[in-house]
Amino acid sequence: MNEQFEAVLTGSDGPIDGIVTELTTGSGLAYKFQSIDESLELTIIRNEEGNWERVSGTEPYFSGWVDELTEQIQNNKTAL
């Protein structure tokens, strides 16, 4: 089973609670954030330069969410 953990992203109307799922793709490791209320979905993957980028998700989209999600992924990996 893929690893999962709770995460919170900053929305325009307040915090957005969700679950992050680690995914294995043909391009490598990806992470999918799905909000508890299913209003937001965001999937990120590392690009060729090693930077995290959004590959799919709902609109509207805040570019800062990639950084927020990446930070929480790193914090979760450190906690394990």
The 8 nearest C-alpha neighbors of each residue, nearest first, counted from 0:
[[1, 2, 3, 21, 22, 20, 23, 4],
 [0, 2, 21, 22, 3, 20, 23, 19],
 [1, 3, 21, 20, 0, 4, 22, 19],
 [4, 2, 20, 19, 21, 1, 18, 5],
 [3, 5, 19, 18, 6, 20, 2, 75],
 [4, 6, 18, 17, 19, 3, 7, 16],
 [7, 5, 17, 18, 16, 19, 4, 8],
 [6, 8, 16, 15, 17, 14, 9, 5],
 [7, 9, 15, 14, 10, 64, 67, 16],
 [10, 8, 14, 15, 13, 7, 11, 64],
 [11, 9, 13, 12, 14, 15, 8, 61],
 [10, 12, 13, 9, 14, 61, 15, 8],
 [13, 11, 10, 14, 9, 15, 8, 16],
 [14, 12, 10, 11, 9, 15, 8, 16],
 [13, 15, 9, 10, 8, 7, 16, 12],
 [16, 14, 8, 7, 10, 9, 34, 17],
 [17, 15, 7, 34, 35, 6, 14, 8],
 [16, 18, 34, 35, 33, 6, 5, 7],
 [17, 19, 5, 33, 4, 32, 6, 34],
 [20, 18, 32, 4, 31, 3, 5, 30],
 [19, 21, 3, 31, 30, 2, 22, 1],
 [20, 22, 30, 2, 1, 29, 3, 31],
 [23, 21, 29, 30, 28, 20, 24, 1],
 [22, 24, 28, 27, 29, 21, 25, 26],
 [25, 23, 27, 26, 28, 22, 29, 44],
 [24, 26, 27, 23, 28, 29, 22, 44],
 [27, 25, 24, 28, 23, 44, 29, 45],
 [28, 26, 24, 25, 23, 29, 44, 45],
 [27, 29, 23, 22, 24, 44, 30, 26],
 [30, 28, 44, 22, 43, 21, 23, 27],
 [31, 29, 21, 43, 42, 20, 22, 19],
 [30, 32, 42, 20, 19, 41, 33, 43],
 [33, 31, 19, 41, 40, 18, 42, 17],
 [34, 32, 40, 17, 18, 39, 37, 31],
 [33, 35, 17, 37, 39, 36, 16, 38],
 [34, 36, 17, 37, 16, 33, 18, 38],
 [35, 37, 34, 38, 39, 17, 16, 33],
 [38, 36, 34, 35, 39, 33, 40, 17],
 [39, 37, 36, 34, 40, 35, 57, 33],
 [40, 38, 34, 37, 57, 33, 41, 56],
 [39, 41, 33, 56, 57, 32, 34, 42],
 [40, 42, 56, 32, 31, 55, 43, 57],
 [41, 43, 31, 55, 30, 54, 53, 56],
 [44, 42, 53, 52, 30, 54, 29, 51],
 [43, 45, 29, 51, 52, 46, 28, 53],
 [46, 44, 51, 50, 49, 52, 47, 43],
 [45, 47, 49, 48, 50, 51, 44, 52],
 [46, 48, 49, 45, 50, 51, 26, 44],
 [49, 47, 46, 50, 45, 51, 52, 44],
 [50, 48, 45, 46, 47, 51, 44, 52],
 [51, 49, 45, 46, 48, 52, 47, 44],
 [50, 52, 45, 44, 46, 43, 49, 65],
 [53, 51, 43, 44, 45, 54, 50, 65],
 [52, 54, 43, 55, 42, 44, 65, 41],
 [55, 53, 43, 42, 52, 44, 56, 41],
 [56, 54, 42, 53, 41, 57, 43, 40],
 [55, 57, 41, 40, 42, 58, 54, 39],
 [56, 58, 40, 39, 59, 41, 60, 55],
 [59, 57, 60, 56, 39, 61, 40, 41],
 [58, 60, 57, 61, 56, 39, 62, 10],
 [59, 61, 58, 62, 57, 56, 64, 41],
 [62, 60, 63, 64, 59, 10, 65, 58],
 [61, 63, 64, 65, 60, 66, 53, 52],
 [64, 62, 66, 61, 65, 67, 68, 9],
 [63, 65, 67, 62, 66, 61, 68, 8],
 [64, 66, 68, 63, 67, 69, 62, 52],
 [67, 65, 69, 63, 64, 68, 70, 62],
 [68, 66, 64, 70, 65, 69, 63, 71],
 [67, 69, 71, 65, 70, 66, 64, 72],
 [68, 70, 72, 66, 71, 67, 65, 73],
 [71, 69, 73, 67, 68, 72, 66, 74],
 [70, 72, 74, 68, 73, 69, 75, 67],
 [73, 71, 69, 75, 70, 74, 68, 76],
 [74, 72, 76, 70, 71, 75, 77, 69],
 [75, 73, 71, 77, 72, 76, 70, 78],
 [74, 76, 78, 72, 77, 73, 71, 79],
 [77, 75, 73, 79, 78, 74, 72, 71],
 [78, 76, 74, 75, 79, 73, 72, 71],
 [77, 79, 75, 76, 74, 73, 72, 71],
 [78, 76, 77, 75, 74, 73, 72, 4]]
